[in-house]
Amino acid sequence: MAKPSTADKRKAFRELHKSGCFVIPNPWNIGTARYLQSLGFKALATTSSGYAHSQGCPDGEVTRDTILTHCREIALATDVPVNADFEAGYAKDADGVAESVRLCVGTGVAGLSIEDFTGNDSNPLFSFDEAVKRVRAARKAIDAAGGDVVFTARSEGFIHGRPDMDETMRRLRAFAAEGADCLYAPGIRTREQIEVLVKAVAPTPVNLLMSSASGLTVKDLAAIGVRRISVGGTLARVAMHAFIKSAREIAQEGMFDSFAGVISNAELNKFFADDRKRRP
């Protein structure tokens, strides 16, 4: 079977947002992307934090050029659509956001997200008007590039010390009016919050971040009306947590018990060899 084109993947990604509910897990390198694809996930998303930590950087401190290269390699390595966690567009003003979005579209991703976080926790959100202006600029840049990339607009108040539901809904509604295809408010956690948000912005699809145990399942979230479920950097942190725990055991206790039961080198070699054979 022929490898799907960028246009094919963008079309498939847009179709996923029309009905139902799907999980879009977040790999942080080619290997994790290929393995997640093998499990049958219909789309993937990059993670700014997961990738940053793998490069020895805090989240938010990787350069735009480095992120663009990362988005390109993940998009090229997979046959399913990839959404780019494109943070705040790597620009302070709307014109800069438009230029960054244009470059991101050129990497071959099927979707991208832009957030309203300023990068400064003492004043975390761009003003309402500026946030809307930035979303408008991103939408115009995508349209100028053909319009087939799915655009997700994010409001970051709940994860940056401004957990105001009314303001979050006001911003997301405004982002939808400016042409956002999907809406995202990371940090929304409870069933009640999720229900309120989904109803408030309907019919625009909602992405929900599931980064901690809430008792809610994919089935539960689908029933509420969530269209897309991502996990952000949590899978990357699961891997880092296991690494740190094992390394500390060796350094502090001189023990290797944490090696018990891990997947073998032979198993991983077989997976990646077989996976390579399956590629068009």
C-alpha positions as CSV (number, residue, x, y, z in Angstrom):
1,M,0.0,0.0,0.0
2,A,1.3,3.4,-0.9
3,K,2.4,5.8,1.8
4,P,-0.3,8.4,2.4
5,S,0.5,11.9,1.2
6,T,0.5,15.0,3.4
7,A,-2.9,15.9,1.8
8,D,-4.2,12.4,2.6
9,K,-3.2,12.7,6.3
10,R,-4.7,16.2,6.6
11,K,-8.0,15.0,5.1
12,A,-8.1,12.1,7.5
13,F,-7.3,14.3,10.4
14,R,-10.2,16.7,9.5
15,E,-12.5,13.8,9.2
16,L,-11.7,12.6,12.7
17,H,-12.9,15.9,14.1
18,K,-16.4,15.6,12.5
19,S,-17.8,13.0,14.8
20,G,-17.0,10.5,17.6
21,C,-14.1,10.6,20.0
22,F,-10.5,9.7,19.5
23,V,-7.3,9.6,21.5
24,I,-4.3,11.4,20.1
25,P,-1.2,10.3,22.2
26,N,2.0,12.3,22.2
27,P,5.3,10.7,21.2
28,W,8.6,12.6,21.7
29,N,10.8,10.9,19.1
30,I,10.6,8.7,16.0
31,G,10.7,5.4,17.9
32,T,7.8,6.3,20.2
33,A,5.8,7.6,17.2
34,R,6.3,4.4,15.3
35,Y,5.3,2.3,18.2
36,L,2.1,4.3,19.0
37,Q,1.2,4.1,15.3
38,S,1.5,0.3,15.5
39,L,-1.1,0.2,18.3
40,G,-3.7,1.6,16.0
41,F,-4.0,5.2,17.1
42,K,-5.5,7.2,14.3
43,A,-3.5,10.3,14.9
44,L,-0.5,11.5,17.0
45,A,0.6,14.8,18.5
46,T,4.0,16.2,19.4
47,T,4.6,17.3,23.0
48,S,6.6,20.5,23.7
49,S,7.5,19.4,27.2
50,G,8.3,15.7,26.3
51,Y,10.6,16.8,23.5
52,A,12.2,19.6,25.4
53,H,13.1,17.4,28.3
54,S,14.5,14.8,26.0
55,Q,16.8,17.5,24.7
56,G,17.9,18.6,28.2
57,C,15.8,21.8,28.1
58,P,12.9,23.1,30.2
59,D,9.6,23.3,28.4
60,G,9.3,26.5,26.4
61,E,13.0,26.9,25.9
62,V,13.5,25.0,22.6
63,T,14.0,27.2,19.6
64,R,11.5,27.5,16.8
65,D,13.9,26.1,14.2
66,T,14.5,23.0,16.4
67,I,10.8,22.5,16.9
68,L,10.2,22.8,13.2
69,T,12.8,20.1,12.5
70,H,11.2,17.9,15.1
71,C,7.7,18.3,13.7
72,R,9.0,17.5,10.2
73,E,10.8,14.3,11.3
74,I,7.7,13.0,13.2
75,A,5.4,13.9,10.3
76,L,7.7,12.1,7.8
77,A,8.2,9.1,10.1
78,T,4.5,8.3,10.4
79,D,1.6,7.3,8.2
80,V,-1.1,8.8,10.4
81,P,-1.8,12.6,10.9
82,V,0.4,14.5,13.3
83,N,-0.7,17.6,15.2
84,A,2.1,20.0,16.2
85,D,2.2,21.4,19.8
86,F,3.3,24.7,18.5
87,E,3.2,26.5,21.9
88,A,2.5,30.3,21.5
89,G,3.7,30.4,17.9
90,Y,7.2,31.3,18.9
91,A,6.4,35.0,18.5
92,K,5.1,37.9,20.7
93,D,3.0,39.6,18.0
94,A,0.4,38.5,15.5
95,D,2.6,39.0,12.4
96,G,5.3,36.8,14.0
97,V,2.7,34.1,14.8
98,A,1.6,34.2,11.1
99,E,5.1,33.6,9.9
100,S,5.7,30.8,12.4
101,V,2.5,29.1,11.4
102,R,3.4,29.3,7.7
103,L,6.7,27.6,8.5
104,C,5.0,24.9,10.6
105,V,2.5,24.1,7.9
106,G,5.5,23.5,5.6
107,T,6.7,20.7,7.8
108,G,3.9,18.4,6.7
109,V,1.9,18.3,9.9
110,A,-1.8,17.7,9.7
111,G,-2.7,20.1,12.5
112,L,-1.2,22.6,14.9
113,S,-2.1,24.4,18.1
114,I,-1.5,28.0,19.2
115,E,-1.9,29.0,22.9
116,D,-2.4,32.3,24.6
117,F,0.4,31.9,27.2
118,T,2.8,34.8,27.3
119,G,5.7,32.8,28.7
120,N,5.6,35.0,31.9
121,D,3.9,33.4,34.9
122,S,3.5,36.8,36.6
123,N,1.4,37.9,33.6
124,P,0.5,34.6,32.0
125,L,-2.1,35.4,29.4
126,F,-2.1,37.7,26.4
127,S,-4.9,40.2,26.7
128,F,-8.2,39.1,25.3
129,D,-7.9,41.3,22.2
130,E,-4.3,40.4,21.6
131,A,-5.1,36.7,22.0
132,V,-7.9,37.0,19.5
133,K,-5.7,38.9,17.1
134,R,-3.0,36.1,17.3
135,V,-5.6,33.4,16.5
136,R,-6.9,35.5,13.6
137,A,-3.4,35.7,12.2
138,A,-2.8,32.0,12.6
139,R,-6.1,31.2,10.8
140,K,-5.2,33.6,7.9
141,A,-1.8,32.0,7.6
142,I,-3.3,28.5,7.4
143,D,-5.8,29.6,4.8
144,A,-3.1,31.2,2.7
145,A,-1.3,27.9,2.7
146,G,-4.4,26.0,1.5
147,G,-6.5,25.8,4.6
148,D,-6.4,22.0,5.1
149,V,-4.4,22.0,8.3
150,V,-6.6,21.6,11.4
151,F,-6.2,24.6,13.6
152,T,-6.5,24.2,17.4
153,A,-6.7,27.3,19.6
154,R,-5.8,26.9,23.3
155,S,-6.4,29.0,26.4
156,E,-3.9,28.3,29.1
157,G,-5.5,29.9,32.2
158,F,-6.1,26.7,34.1
159,I,-2.5,25.6,34.0
160,H,-0.9,29.1,34.6
161,G,-2.7,30.3,37.7
162,R,-5.8,31.8,36.1
163,P,-8.5,29.1,36.5
164,D,-11.4,31.3,35.5
165,M,-14.0,29.2,33.6
166,D,-16.0,32.2,32.4
167,E,-12.9,33.9,30.9
168,T,-11.8,30.6,29.4
169,M,-15.1,30.1,27.7
170,R,-15.1,33.7,26.5
171,R,-11.8,33.3,24.9
172,L,-12.5,29.9,23.3
173,R,-15.8,31.2,21.9
174,A,-13.9,34.1,20.4
175,F,-11.3,31.8,19.0
176,A,-14.0,29.7,17.4
177,A,-15.5,32.8,15.8
178,E,-12.1,33.5,14.3
179,G,-12.0,30.1,12.6
180,A,-10.4,27.7,15.1
181,D,-11.3,24.2,14.1
182,C,-10.8,22.7,17.6
183,L,-10.6,24.2,21.1
184,Y,-8.4,23.3,24.0
185,A,-8.2,24.4,27.6
186,P,-5.6,22.3,29.3
187,G,-6.1,21.9,33.1
188,I,-9.9,21.4,32.9
189,R,-10.3,18.2,34.9
190,T,-13.6,17.5,36.5
191,R,-16.6,16.0,34.8
192,E,-18.6,19.2,35.6
193,Q,-16.0,21.4,34.1
194,I,-15.7,19.3,31.0
195,E,-19.5,19.2,30.5
196,V,-19.8,23.0,30.9
197,L,-17.0,23.7,28.4
198,V,-18.2,21.2,25.8
199,K,-21.7,22.7,25.9
200,A,-20.5,26.3,25.9
201,V,-18.4,26.0,22.7
202,A,-20.6,23.6,20.8
203,P,-20.5,22.6,17.9
204,T,-16.7,23.3,17.8
205,P,-14.8,20.2,18.8
206,V,-13.0,20.1,22.1
207,N,-9.6,18.6,22.9
208,L,-9.2,17.4,26.5
209,L,-5.8,16.9,28.2
210,M,-5.8,13.8,30.3
211,S,-2.6,14.1,32.3
212,S,-3.6,12.6,35.6
213,A,-6.0,9.9,36.9
214,S,-9.5,11.4,37.1
215,G,-11.6,8.2,36.9
216,L,-12.9,9.2,33.5
217,T,-12.5,6.7,30.6
218,V,-12.5,7.3,26.9
219,K,-16.1,6.0,26.9
220,D,-17.0,8.5,29.6
221,L,-15.5,11.4,27.7
222,A,-17.1,10.4,24.5
223,A,-20.5,10.4,26.2
224,I,-19.8,13.9,27.5
225,G,-19.1,15.1,24.0
226,V,-15.3,15.4,24.0
227,R,-14.0,14.9,20.4
228,R,-10.2,14.5,21.0
229,I,-8.2,13.3,24.0
230,S,-4.5,14.0,24.3
231,V,-2.0,13.2,27.1
232,G,0.5,16.0,26.6
233,G,3.9,15.1,28.0
234,T,2.6,12.5,30.4
235,L,3.8,9.4,28.4
236,A,7.3,11.1,28.2
237,R,7.2,11.6,31.9
238,V,6.2,8.0,32.5
239,A,9.4,7.0,30.6
240,M,11.5,9.6,32.4
241,H,10.1,8.5,35.8
242,A,11.1,4.9,35.2
243,F,14.5,6.0,34.1
244,I,15.1,8.2,37.1
245,K,13.8,5.6,39.6
246,S,16.2,3.0,38.1
247,A,19.2,5.3,37.9
248,R,18.7,6.4,41.5
249,E,18.5,2.8,42.6
250,I,21.9,2.1,41.0
251,A,23.5,5.3,42.3
252,Q,22.2,5.3,45.8
253,E,21.7,1.6,46.6
254,G,24.0,-0.3,44.2
255,M,21.0,-2.4,43.1
256,F,19.7,-3.3,39.7
257,D,16.3,-4.7,40.8
258,S,14.4,-2.2,38.6
259,F,15.7,-4.0,35.5
260,A,13.4,-7.0,36.2
261,G,10.7,-7.5,33.7
262,V,11.7,-4.8,31.2
263,I,11.2,-5.3,27.5
264,S,14.2,-7.0,26.0
265,N,16.6,-5.7,23.4
266,A,15.6,-8.6,21.1
267,E,11.9,-7.7,21.4
268,L,12.5,-4.1,20.5
269,N,14.8,-5.1,17.6
270,K,12.1,-7.4,16.2
271,F,9.5,-4.7,16.5
272,F,11.5,-2.0,14.7
273,A,12.8,-4.5,12.1
274,D,9.2,-5.7,11.3
275,D,7.9,-2.2,11.4
276,R,10.5,-1.1,8.8
277,K,9.5,-4.0,6.5
278,R,5.9,-2.8,6.7
279,R,6.7,0.7,5.5
280,P,5.8,1.5,1.8
